[in-house]
Amino acid sequence: MNNEALLQLVERIANGTANEDDIYKYNAWCDTYRGTEQEIPRLEEIKLWNLKQIQHRIATQSKFRFLNIKYVAAASILIVFGIGLLYFMSMKNEDVKNPLQVNDIRPGKNKATLTLASGQTIELSDTKSGLVVGSTGLTYNDGSALTSTPTSSQNNPSIAKTVQLMASTPRGGTYQLILPDGTKIWLNAASSLIFPSKFIGKQRIVTLNGEAYFEVAKDKVHPFIVQSKNQQVQVLGTHFNINSYEDEGAIKTTLMEGSVRVINKELKNNSEQRILKPGQQSSFTNNGLTVAEVNTDEALAWKNNEFMFKDESIASIMRKISRWYDVDVEFDGIDPNEKYWGSISRFVNISKVLENLQLTGEIHFEIKGRKVYVQKETK
């Protein structure tokens, strides 16, 4: 967010015209200031204004709970922002550690491996953010070379011949790729992409397992195809996100720009197809393909370094947390279908995310090693 957009956002919040998405964006932005000496623009004015709103609402709605979807419907979004802001301020000045912070876990980072056709695996640098697959070799996106990559044209797969490569991120890892045609791809945690060192033939084909955001280089003559499980997405040049994690139960393709064709490959002759327009999301399950209008900010939140939950089950939320923080999750006496909503930066430690969820008063967390226990809050 540039300064002008930020100031406009602050102005809408201060004068009471902010909508729900504005609140999400501002709270996520506030989270990036934790632990720094920087001050949020016009913080005192916003804080005082929201305090008045909070005092009035709390006096009449004592049972309101932050983040739990059951209570949000009855409360103003101003309260959501106000409590979120006060929480941020309290965390900035907190001297006593919350129990969750004792066994805190840092967020994920740039981390990935590249597997060559020979089976050789290269650990990509965690000080770099992306890999470029070019006609003259493999480099990082800052121009530096992969020091462990074979340097001779005889051994370098991107020079000598066209071979399949695989980039993989572990839990707690993310990485960017630039393919030979200029297509840009962002891999989310616990994901992999199989792609050629050079595109040849009439189609540009890659295979995805997990989640990735694509900005496909335009080429009307050579369609770009993403294969994942039994789904195929065909494009010419566009921006879209695909979530194909095995444990999500559905492959979700969300279109931001252009047009894509989503095909059910389970059926003969590709008889089930859907063409998406910007702002639409397809969901591919055992029951086939469906299409709906969605808020694309939610699908892109991970790429923009945010967690964004809207009417989302705690089970789904914890799957995202598990992948990003590389933790296992166990539910104990709580309904995994309970719905919550909220937004927070993915750059913060896991304790901050869990503390935000605990503000509902409905849920409690414990961290033991790399395992998070999700429990019902006892009154």
N, C-alpha and C positions, 0 to 999 in steps of 0.2 A: 504494500500500500504506500503510494507516494504521499508527500506532506499535504498536498492540496486535498486529496481524497480523504486523508485522515482527519483534517480539520473540518471538512464537511460532515464527516461521520460524527465527530464530537459535537458539532453544532446541532445536528438532528437529535442526538441524545439529550443535550442540554435543554432544548426547547420542547421536548416531549413528542417529537414527530418521528422518532426512530421506529422502524419495524423490527420484526423478529430476526431477520437476517442481519440487520445492523447490529443488534445486540450480540449475536454470535461472533461477528467479525471483531467487534470491539473487545469482548472478553478474551478472545484468542490472542489479540494483539497485546492486551494487558499482561497476559501470562509471560510474554517474552521479556518483560521488564523485571521479572522477579530476580532478586539477587544483584541488580545493577544499581548504580547511583543515579541513573537518569530519571527525570520526572516526566510523568505523563502530561501532555499539554492540557491546560485548564483543569487539572485534576481537582483542585480544591472547590472550584465552582460546581463541577459535576457532582462531587461527593456531597456537598451541602444540599444541593437540589434533590438528590436521590434520598438523602436521609429524611427529608420531610415526607417524601412519598412513602418510605418504609414505615415511618412512625404512624402515619395515617392508616396504612393498610394492615399493619400488625395489630392495631387497636381493634379492628373490625373483623379480621380473618386470622385468628390465632392458630388455626390448624394448617396454615399454608406450609408446604414443604418444597424447598428448592430442588429442581430437577426431576422429581417424580411426576410422570405424566398425569397421574390421577389428580394431582392438586394444581397443576399448571393451568388447566382450563379455567379455573375459578379465579385466577389472579392476573394482575396486569404484568405485561412484559417489563414494565419499569421496575418492578420489584425484583425480577430476575437479574436485571442489570445492577440494581442497587446492592443486592446481597452479594453478587459476584464481585463487585468493586470493593465492598467492605472486606470480603474474604481475601482479596488480593492485598489490600492494605495491611490486614492483620498478619498475613503470612510474611510480608516484607519486614515486619517489626517483631516477629516471633522469636523469643529467646529459648523457650523450652521446646524440645523436639517432640513432635507427635510420635506415638508408638510406631506408626508406619515408617517413619524416617530412620528408625534404628536399623532396619534391614532394607534400606532403600536400594532401588535399582535404577541405574541410569538409562536414558532412552537409547534407541537404536542409532546407528550412524551409517556412513558410507562403507559398505562392506559387501564384497562379492568375489566369486571365483569365475574363471574362464576355463572351460574344458576344450582342448584342441582335439582334432580328429584322431590323433595318435593316442588319446587317452590322458595325455599330460594335462595336469591341472595347475593353473596359475592363480595365486592369491593376488587379487587386484589391490592396489594401494588404498588404504582407508584415509589417506590425506588428499586423495583425488576424488572427484565426484562423478566422473564419467569416462567411458571408453569409446574411442573412435575407431571404426573398422574402415580403413581407407585402402585405396588401390596400391599404396606403397608400403603398407604394413599396419600394425596395431599401435596406437598411441593413446595417451590420455587426452582428455579434452582441453588441457592447457598446453598441448603440444609436446609434452615430454614423452619419452619412449618407455615401453614396458621392458625393464632391464632384464627380466627373466625370459623374455620372448626370444626365440632363435632369430639371429640377425641375418643369416644368409638366405638368399632367395630360394635355395634348395629346400630349406626347412621351414620357411615362413609360409603358412597356409594361405595367407591373404595375397601372396605374390605368385607363388609357384602354380597353384591350381585352386579350383573352387571346391571347398570342403565345408562340412557342417560344423559349426561351433555352438557352444552352449554357455550362456552367462547365467549364473545362479546366485541368488541372495539367500542367506540363512535367515532364521528368525532374528530380528533385531538388526537387519541390514537393508539397505536400499542402494540403488545405483542407476546411472543413466547410460544409455547406449546411443551411438549414432551409427546407423548402418551404412553400407556402401552407397546406397542411393540417396543418402541425406536424411532419411527418416529418423526422427528422434523418439526414443522410448525411455520411459521412467519405470523401473521395476520396483514394486513394493516388496516388503519383507516376505520371506519364504516363497519365492517365485523363481521361475526359470524361463528362459527364452532360447529356443533353438533356431538358428538362422544361418544362411550361407555366408562364406567369406566374400562372395561376389554374386550378385543376382544375374542369372542367365536364363534364357528362354522367355516365354510370353507372360509368365506370372512371377510375382515376388511373394514367396511363401515363407512364413515363420510359424512356429508352434509355441503357444504359451501355456504354462501351468502356473496358476496363482493369479496375481493382479498386475496390470501394467497400463500406463497411459501412453497413447500413441499420437504423434504428430507426423502423419504420413506425407512424404514428399510426393507432389503431384506428378503423375505420369499416366496419361490417358491410354497409352498403348500397352502398358504393363500393369494390370491390376495388382493391388497389394492384398494379400490374403492372410488372415490370422486364424490358425486352427487351434481349438481348445476342446478337449474331450470329443463329443460328437457335434460340436457347433463349428460353423465356419462363418467368418465375417469377411466380406469382399468390399474393397474400397478403391478409389482412384487417387484421392488426396483429401485428407480430412483429419479432424481431431476427435478422439474417442477414448473411453476407458472400458476395460474388460476385467471383471472380477470372476475368476473361475476356480476359486479355492474349493478343494474337495469337500471340506466340512461346512460349506455354506448352503448346500442343497440346491443351488441354482447358479447358472452362469448369467451374470448381468452385464449387458453391454449398454453403455450410456454415451449418447452422441452430443458433442458440443458444437461441432461445425461441420458443414458439408452433408454428405449422405452416405449411408452404409447399407449393405444388404446382409441380413442375418439368416443363415440357412441351417435347418435341422438335418444333419448328415445321417441321422439314424434311419430316415425314411428313404425309400428308393426314389431315384430321379429327382432328389432334392425337392420333393413336392410341398414341403412346408417352408415358406420364406416370408420375411418381413423386411420392408425398407423403412429405416428410421429417419426421422427428421430431427433437427437440433432441438434439444430439450426432452427427447424421448429416451426411454430405457426399455430394452427387451429383457425378458426373463425366460431362460430356457431350463425347463425341468423335465421330469419323466412324463409330465402331462402335455408337453409341447411348448410352443412359443407364445408368449403374450407380450403386449406393448402398452406402456403407460407414460403419461407426462410426469416428469419428476423435476425436483430441484437439483440441478447438476452440481451445485456447490457441495452437496453431500457426497456425491461420487468422487469429486476431485479433492475433498478435504485432505486426504492422506498426502497427495502430491504437493499441496500447499502447506504441508507440515502442521496439519490440524487434526484433532479428533472432532467430529461433528456428529452428534446423535440426535435424531428427531423421531420420537415415538418408537424407540428401538429397544428390543428386549435386552435384559442384562446378559443373557447368554451370548447374543451377537456382539454386544459391547466388549465382553471379556475375551471373545475370540480375537478381536482386533488388538486388544491390550496384550494378549498372549503372544501374538506374532511380533509386535513391535518391541516389547520388552524381553522377549525370549523367556517367558515364564509358563509354568503349567498352572491350571486353574481347577479348583475343586469347589463344588457347591455343597453347602451344608444347611439344610432346613430352610431354603429360600426358593421361591418360584422362579425358575430361569426365564419365564415368559413375562415377568414384570417389566413394564415399559418405563423408560427414562429419556430425558433429552438434555442436551447441554453442549458446550464447546470449550475446548482447551488446546493449547499448543502441544505438539508432539515432542517439543524440545525439552519439556520438563521431566523431572524424575517421576517414577511410577507413583510415589506417595502423593504427589500433587493431584494426579488424576483420581486416585482412589479417595482422597480427602474431599474432592469436589462431589463425588458420588455419595459420600457419607453425609453430606449436608442435607440430604433428603430426610434423615432421621429414620429411614426405613431399612438401611443396609449397613453392614459392618464388614471390614476386611482385616485379614491378618496376613503378614508376609513371613514365610519361613523358608529361608534359602531362596530358591528360585521357584517357589510355589506360593500361589495366592489363594487363600481360603475366603470364599464369599458366603457370608452368614446373614441371618435375619438379625436386625438390631433388637436387643432386649431393652425394654423400657426400665 
